[in-house]
């Protein structure tokens, strides 16, 4: 396919966030859109995740509310792009002490204010829902809204659907520099120079480097998470559990580690051992399971933990979408960035998520 050199919108980053923006934008805008990536879809963070669609423990409540709105879009998204194996299993977050129970009760009270329904379950109530959980737990929070999705199907179908709407793609094509001349961005890449009036940075862990090409500080950090995969087991887990879930093929995905080690996707024995112990503490039945592989993914986490979504201040025509929980938030972020790019405003107030919230030194010069 011939790739045009001049576009109305270029999106840098083809992970779950960038591909969602490309798809949602293509639904409304029949002009030239280019999705560009230094690698290939799913070669980065989106292909190395447990892929929870998780809402109920996202705090403060205004952040939980954003996640709730996005989770509610998943059934409609599937009708449009196809089966992404979205399952609203309900989510369980076990706790082991009475002190944690008090925190859980406060969480349920606050989240109820924005429409997130949480039950605080006793030990017996939890074990009735999930008999294989450890009898040592004191209880758990539970919400029907939580679930999971197949990230490979999700990104694949976002991109497939975007291409049907004439979105062009350029993969294995690293952006080397970005210059702005007048109101036009010039992106120099390994495969030539591309021009655009509007630019969206959705590069995940590489968003900081892309921002520096515009002399903008995007305050994010790279956080590694290591995940263990067991052999296929007979189905025994019904819910998505904080740290553990069972896939359709019977494999159990285990992991909740957070390490600030830069872009290092190696797995390490100490974290593998800690993760295995966590799994057995939660679900003693897993003591008998064989681990067949492990992998690590790099989360992109803004310095205050909350998404950065919206216009880049003082760089007219440039936009940013950088966040952890990209799988949960992708349907909504794609929708909101589309509104912003086409209408100039969004149906949900994004001021809390603006890059401006950090400090004025984010903008060096342009």
Steps between C-alpha positions, in 0.01 A plus 500: 500500500625844410543724805428867442751749640250763615218425743228670700595303813802287589482277807836378632459170684290202393435341840156470650469877553637616164309239302178591682548867412567409136187285482265740675631794298453308176135441587432872477781643288535376143818694437861386511607331825837331552578261786874465544711285732867425561408133533186305425163491677521290817880500500496735800293549814166397349633156415638434848212557738242314707240711315263566786211734444518614860296772667400456859824576686607793281528798733423785552139452397531739204762266352280199573215680324711542184579128506131419554394700195758319289407152623139573413603562138646152446175320409426768238856489371474126439189551290696736277842338461434134584567251778785618722415232757380758750361337811340686786591236757477722803811593696617379840774670704571286809626641830654320796453730802226690680688826437472434127130436547455850640673641194276288279185639665623856443583417139149366441348813652706739285459306175123485547496879461592461132289194430757224557324224692735313736408225743725436799482124545570291806738207482214253455334713233825519303561126524147437380581696184854362461546175697866468400605823670700462820299446820748742662340801336292731718272611217504686171357785303286390205353686204305363207647760261853354484620251244760432236559496128732336247754776425617333181149489358429852622797670333472283188134595452556869577758511221308278262190718542705819461650371175149427368438872553812587295743564787854454370766327710879507509659246736864428580547869433657696785444874526842665511403865537196727502511860380217750476508751215205736517199283569649186346688225686784331312579150629831360383490119515706206383275482195488865407343825615126531567299819548187561699283779638418307817727266694405252774769354724388157622840335520460334840842465667658704220267799540761691702754475217239607246408797716863608519497530120246779554699642794222385732550308823250216528542387862470124485697207636551149370392231746563132435246234588585129490235238429499121537293270281402153617424193295134476392287392797139393522286814548483580869506881528179683412605860564782739422698511824748772594829348383359180346265400220430187298487526121256318275760236415548414869831679550526707816667841474666615820671830572488833675865610528612859449868578438656824382787359295464693174416321177623158610265216403701221658346280767688445824509204738421703812181649358399169344531340845309783671226478238469125542476541879230766460301264278521215752408731788189605307417164344667197667376275217762661273776331700449197275508694171800509268620840382568474126629850432547849635520839335533865591327809371576868547221717633496870423401681820474880527682629807178557695351169384215645296451515121626791292239567235442804282671785323867572557512856634671758277545250215190563293387192314683254728323257733606244760352173628730337757375272775508180698182287465490560126295183445230617742497854367551449127135515384439826684835662417451423131158661517616809691807568284279472193266762646792725583662468156179556305273707726758682709329391823416181687179360647686432828706766675867406460650789699616264777698305239669792328878514464474849651430353843865418564672837476591775259846355441344226287521740209860593425456676169348447160 
